[in-house]
Amino acid sequence: MEGDNYGIMEGYNNLLVAVVKQAAIDYRRALKRLIRKPGCPEALQMVDECERFFRRDMGNYVSLDGERVIAALREKVYKEMGLCR
């Protein structure tokens, strides 16, 4: 019976990590779109939603600092797009 609980918890943890990873993917994609098309309403909305998630909700999923995640993702995108910050 305990083995079943371990499998359930492992699956649950994998799901939590997948949610955070998808938010990071969506955030990076939206930032890149904003660089290419400044003011794009869809990208602005996605950036806002992802930043809200990182700051407010991500702590329910993983123990990471939302501000640090935002800063790291922004830095990575700027480097990928050839921008210095």
Secondary structure, 3 states (H helix, E strand, C coil): CHHHHHHHHHHHHHHHHHHHHHHHHHHHHHHHHHHHCCCCHHHHHHHHHHHHHHHHHHHHCCCCCHHHHHHHHHHHHHHHCCCCC
